[in-house]
């Protein structure tokens, strides 16, 4: 009896110590996320409410629209190599992410119109726009609705429903995982430590085995993209909005886009991705006007 009681007390002590360690580690992760985000952005008031944005670099301006689970921090990560070429990067947090509001009309078309207000605020007349993943939807609408403000459109790993079929398909396990992590910073943090591969597959729609086949820089970029989804609670409204519009048949008239268009897929997105990539690429290429043109490097 004494031995059993000692074992139970020992297990209880281990559980308490483990819980205390996890709680402290979670607080540390939140503090690090706060440090990463603090002081790097500004907020303006628009017709849609608050709009957060960051501006980095010097040179000709370019606007980067982040993907699902992002915010201006993800946009800065995605645009790192572009910034090295001598460009000024404008990175808004889209509707529902971090400090940006979610208006009643949170459609990609409305997001595109609000971005014009941001350019007016910054005194920028015209610039290239890059849309990453779910950011492709407002980027394409911006090019379509405001060609006088958009010089080029770049679609980076585009994700839109062009065939009446959601471009991302999940297994039941992945659906349960996504539901858990979207509802809790704790669950996201825990799974990112004990099952990062499953989160990579479920949230980045990327086979984690592919990360062993790419360059260290590409692998690090994928890992940082996953880490920067935290804190997930401050991005939940944006994720829900992106989930709705990515799964809804895209209303954008791609064939009417008048500016030059470029499509790009990073190496770790090109093979064995749970996106319906090939049908999507064929459909997008068919719908887009035949005017591809690379971005000119500023002189």
C-alpha positions, 0 to 999 in steps of 0.5 A, spaced: 500 500 500 505 504 501 509 503 495 502 504 491 501 510 494 508 512 493 508 511 486 501 515 485 504 521 489 511 520 484 506 520 478 502 526 480 509 530 482 511 528 475 505 530 472 505 537 476 512 538 474 510 537 466 504 541 467 508 547 470 514 546 465 509 546 459 505 552 462 512 556 463 514 554 456 507 557 453 508 563 456 515 564 454 512 562 446 507 568 447 512 573 450 517 571 444 511 572 439 509 579 442 516 581 441 516 579 434 510 583 433 511 589 437 513 596 434 514 593 427 507 595 424 502 601 424 495 602 424 490 606 420 483 607 420 479 605 413 472 604 411 473 597 413 475 599 420 483 598 423 488 596 418 495 594 420 501 594 415 508 594 416 513 598 411 520 595 410 526 597 406 528 602 401 527 603 393 521 601 388 515 599 392 512 592 392 506 590 396 505 583 399 499 580 401 500 574 406 497 567 406 492 564 411 494 564 418 499 570 416 499 577 418 504 582 416 509 578 420 508 572 415 508 577 409 515 580 411 518 573 411 515 571 404 518 577 402 525 577 405 529 575 398 525 580 394 527 585 399 534 583 398 533 586 391 533 593 393 525 594 394 521 597 399 515 592 401 508 594 403 505 588 408 498 589 410 495 584 415 489 582 411 482 582 414 481 579 421 489 578 422 492 581 428 490 588 429 486 589 422 478 589 423 473 584 420 468 588 416 461 585 415 463 585 408 470 581 408 470 579 401 476 579 397 473 585 393 472 589 399 479 587 401 482 590 394 478 596 395 481 598 402 488 597 400 487 603 395 486 607 401 493 604 404 496 606 398 493 613 398 495 614 405 502 612 403 502 616 397 504 611 393 501 611 386 502 604 383 506 598 384 507 590 383 502 586 388 504 579 390 499 575 393 501 569 397 496 563 398 490 565 400 492 572 399 492 571 392 484 572 392 484 580 394 491 581 390 487 578 383 481 583 385 486 589 386 489 587 379 482 587 376 479 592 380 484 597 380 489 596 374 491 604 375 494 602 381 497 595 380 503 594 375 504 587 376 500 581 379 504 575 382 501 569 384 505 565 390 502 558 391 495 561 389 489 557 392 482 559 390 476 555 388 476 555 380 472 549 379 467 548 384 472 544 389 475 546 395 483 547 393 485 543 399 482 537 401 483 534 409 482 527 412 478 526 418 484 526 422 487 533 419 480 536 420 480 534 427 487 537 428 485 544 424 479 544 429 483 543 435 489 548 433 484 554 431 480 554 437 486 554 442 493 557 442 495 551 447 493 546 442 497 549 437 503 550 441 503 543 444 502 540 437 507 544 434 512 541 439 510 534 439 507 533 432 510 538 427 510 534 421 502 533 422 501 541 423 506 542 416 501 537 412 495 540 415 496 547 415 501 548 410 498 543 406 505 540 405 508 533 405 513 534 411 518 529 408 519 534 402 523 538 407 528 533 407 529 534 399 530 542 399 535 547 401 536 548 408 534 555 406 527 553 403 526 548 409 528 554 414 523 558 411 517 553 411 519 551 419 518 559 420 512 560 416 509 554 421 512 557 427 509 564 426 502 562 425 503 563 433 499 566 436 493 563 433 488 566 437 490 573 434 489 570 427 482 566 428 477 571 425 482 571 418 483 564 418 475 563 418 474 568 413 480 565 408 477 558 409 470 561 407 473 564 401 478 559 399 472 554 399 467 558 395 467 558 388 472 564 386 468 570 383 474 573 380 474 574 373 481 572 372 480 573 364 479 580 365 485 582 369 489 587 364 496 587 368 502 582 367 501 576 371 506 571 374 505 565 377 510 562 382 511 556 387 516 555 392 520 548 391 517 545 397 510 546 394 511 543 388 510 536 389 505 531 393 502 537 396 495 536 398 492 542 394 489 540 387 495 544 384 495 541 377 488 542 376 488 549 379 494 551 375 491 549 368 485 552 370 488 559 372 493 559 366 487 558 362 483 563 365 489 568 365 490 573 359 497 571 355 501 577 358 506 574 363 512 578 364 517 578 370 518 584 375 523 589 372 529 590 377 529 597 379 535 601 377 
